[in-house]
Amino acid sequence: MTDLASTDTPAAGLAIGETDRGTERLHRNLFIAIAAVLVVAPFVAYPVFVMKVLCFALFALAFNLLLGYGGLLSFGHAAYFGMASYVSAYTAKNWGLTPELAILLGTAVAAVLGTVFGALAIRRQGIYFAMITLALAQMVFFFSLQTPRFTGGEDGIQAVPRGKFLGLISLADDRVLYWLVAAIFMAGLLLIYRIIHSPFGQVCKAIRDNEPRAISLGYRANQYKLAVFVLSATLAGLAGATKAIVFQLASLTDVYWSMSGEVVLMTLVGGLGTVFGPIVGAIVIVAMQNYLATLGAWVTVVQGIVFVVCVLLFREGIVGVISKAIKKPL
């Protein structure tokens, strides 16, 4: 029996090691494929459309970090996306900041807002947490509506100058701006991947799966939840700030509750708790909005039908189903 155990254990360890290496190899290949697609995309598709997809994909990735790996459902993520958009647009237009500084300032404001709102929200769990985030986001919406000197009110902040990157490279050309947006997206994706596979990310997943047990092991669950909340809000702000420069516009749509609903939809359609799922979800939803725009208000009905179909047929999301089929995490 001893000999059998001694031979089984190394074999099991070797199998696990091979599985881990196989998964790492798969992920590495997927990152290379994404990078290759980003290089080719502006030459085969409309650059502004691709930039919109990348901004919302980063937004969905940020939300997935909170819900998929932190287990925290927020109905108010539009607050960070939209406020960063306003700050980025305002500082670029009225203060004359270069685009990278405007984006960084918008992201910083989203981080501060996420810290304040997160500290309040994590005091509750479940549906109460979700409702608090929604209420706080609605406060941001009404603030944006009632401060036209800053936000432009119902008109928003229009004609935002794209400026020159580092004061040298003009971003007026869509294809030039595209490379900046692609770099921001790729950096955000790699950062989120690193967070997920770090010891911090493992603890967050442990808290998500069994919070009482994680607490019993000595982990301060609220501190981890606040940290992942702030990280998610910051990355959502990065997406919103970048989007304001791309479209030269920041509007109430960015902070409205429906924006929070859209990012939930993107995440669930693509695959909750998967690394690459939110990207696929963003592509599907943004493509529907773009190519079905002639349907007017019926676009939301079509989105609802797609969501119902995905929930019924692809409970794990598109990428989640693929991951289950190949038996490797994606």
N, C-alpha and C positions, 0 to 999 in steps of 0.2 A: 504493500500500500504506500509505503514511504517513497519507493522508487517511482511509482506511478504519479504521485503528487508532484515529485520533484521534476518529472519530465513534462507534466501538463502545464505547470505554472509558467515556465519560460516560453512555451508554445503560445499560451494565451497572451502573454505580454508581447510576444513578437507579432501576433495577429493584430492586437490593438495598435501597436506601433505602425504596422503596415497600413492599417485603416486610416490612422491620423496622417501619415505621409501621403496617402492617396487623396485624402480630402484637401490637404494643403496644396498638392499639385493641381487638383481641379480648380481650387479657388485662384491659384496663381494664373492658370490658363484663362480663367474667366476675366480676371483683371486685365490681362494682355489683350483679350478680345474686346473688352470695353474700350480700352485705350485706342485700339485699332479702329473701332467704329467711330470714336470721337474725332480721329484724324480725317476719316473719309466723309463723315456726315455733312459738313458745310458745303461739300462739292456735289452732293447728290440730293440734298434737301434744302429747304428755305432756312437760312441760318437763324432767323428770329424765332421760327417755330422750334428749332432744335434747342435754342437757348431757353425758351419757355419750358420745354420738357426737362431740361437739366435743372432749372431753378426749382420746379415743382418736385422733381425726383429727389433733390437734396432736402426739400421740405418734408417729403414723405419719409425719407431715411431718418431724419431727425425725430419725427413723430414715432417711428417704429422703434427707435432706441428707447424711448420712454415706455411705450405700451408693450412692445414685443419682448424687450429684455428687462424692463423695470417693472412691468406688470401694472402700470399706472395709466388709466384711461383719462385723457384730458379732452374736454370739449371746448377748450379755449385757446388752442395753439395759434389761432389767427392773430391773437394779441401781439405775439412776439414777431411773427412774420410781418404784420401790418405796421407796427410801430417802428420796426427797423427800416421798413420801406419809406415811411414818412421822414424819419431822421436822415436817411441817406439822400433822399430827394431834396429835402429842405437845405441841408448843408452844402450840397453840390450846387444848388441854384442860387441860394442867397448868401452863402459864405464863400462861394467860389472854391471849395475844396476839390482836390483831385479825386478821381473816382475811387482809387484804392483807400484813401483816407475817409471818404464818405461812407464806403461800405464797412470799413472797420469801426467807425463811430456808430453806425446803425447797429452793427453786431454787438458792440459793447453795451448799448442801451437795452437791447433785447436780453443780454446777460443779467443786467441789473434788475430789469423788470421780472425776469424769471426767478431771480433770487428772492425778491420780495413776495411775489405771488406763490412761489413754491413753498416758502417758509409758512405761509398761511394755509395752503391747501393740504400739505402732507399731514396736518393734524387730524385729518379724517381719512377714511378709506372707502373703497368701493364707489357706489353711486353718489355718496356725499362728496367725495373728492372730485368726481366729474362735475357735479353741479356747482361746486365752489369755483372751479376753473372756468366754467361757462359764465358765471356771474361776474367774475373779475374781468373776463374778456369783454363782456357787454359794457362794463364800466369804461374800458379803453375805447370801445366803439362810440359811446356817447361823448366821451372827452374829445374824440376826433371830430365828431359832428358839431360840437359846440365851440370849437376853437379854430374858426376859419383863418385867423391870422397866421396860424402855424400850419394847419392841414389843408387850408383852402376849402374847408367845409364839403358841401356836396360836389363841388367842382374838382376837388383834389389838387394836387400839385402837378401842374402840366409843364411841358417843354423843359424838362430837366436836362441840362447839358451833360453829355457823356464825358466831355473834357479830354484830358491827355493823361495816359497812364504814366505815373512817375514824372509827370510834367514834360514828357518827351514824345510819347507815342499817341497820336490821335486815335480815339475810339469811335469816331464818326462813322467809319465803315463797319458794316455789320460783321464781316468776316474777321476783321481785326479784333473787335470786341468779343467775338465768339471764342477765340483762343484764351482770353482771360476767364470767361465764364466756364469753359471746359476745364481749365486748370483749377478753378475754385471748386467745381463739382468733384473732380478727381481727388483733390486734397481732402475734401469733406468725407468722401466715401472711404478713403484709406484711414482717416482718423477714426471714423465710426467702427470700421473693421478692427482696428487696433484696440479700441475701447472694449468692444464685445469680447475679444479674445485675451484681454488682460486679466490679472487677478481681480481687479475692480469689477470687471464685467461678470466674472464668475460668481462673485458675491451677490451682485445685483440679481442674477438669475436664481441664485439660491433663495434670496428674499422673495422673489416673485413666486417661486414654487412652494415655499413653506416658510413664511416669515417668523412664526413662533420658534421654529427649530433654529433658524439663523440667529435669532436673538439669544436663544439658550446657549449657542456656541460662542457668544461674546461679541457678536457684530452689532453695531449701533445702526439699526435698520433705517431710522429716520434720517440720519446723516447721509447714508448711501442713496436713499430716495431723493433727498434734496439735491445731492450732487448730480445724479442722472437727470433730474428735472432741469437743472440749470444748464447742463451740457446740451440737452435737447432744445431748450429755449434759445440758447446761443446759436446753434446750428440752424434752427428755424429762422432766426434773425439774419443770419448770413445769407440764406436763400432769399428772404424778403428784400434785403438791402441790394443784393445783386439784381433782382428782378426790377427794382425801381430804376436802376441805371440802364438796363436793357430796353425797357419800354418807355423810358423817359417820363414816367408817370407813377404817382402814388395816389391811391383813391380809397374811398370808404369800403370798396369791395374787399380790399386786403385785410381789413379788420372785422368784417362782418361775420356772423356766426356760420354762414354757409361755407366760408372758406375753411373753417375748422371741420365741417362735415366732409368737405371734399378730400382733405388730407386723410381722414379716417377711411373714406371710400378707397382711395388709392392704395393705402396700406393693406386693407383687407382683400381687395381684388388681387393685388400682387402676391401677397403671402405674409401674414403676420408672423413675426419672429424669425424671418429669413433675412439674410444679408442683402440679397439682390431683388427680392420680391417688390419692395416699394418702387424700384426703378421701373419694373415692368408695369406696375399699377399706374404710375404717373404717365407712362407712354400711352397706355390704353385710354385713360380718362382725358388727357389733354388732346389726344388724337380725335376722340369722339367730339369734344367741344369744338375743335377746329374744323373737322370735315363735315360735321352735322349742324354747323351754325345756321344753315338755311332753314332748319326746322324751328328756329326761334325757341320759345319756351318749352317746346316738346323735347329738347335736348335733355332736360332734367328727368323727363319721363323715361327716355331711353336709358339714361344712366341708372335709374331705379330698376329697370328691367334687367340690365346687365348685372347689377349688384345682387338681385334676387337669384338669378341664374347661377352666379358664382358661389353664392352661399349654399345653394341647394346641390350643385354639382361639384364644386371645388371648395370644400369647406376649409381647406388649408391654403386657399389662394392658388393662383396659377403656378407660381414657382414652388409653393408648398407641395402641390400634387406631383410636380416633376421630381422634387427632392425625395418624396416618398417612393416614387417609382424606381429611381436609381439607387435608393437607400444610402444617400449621402447628403449631409446638410448643405443647403445653399443659402 
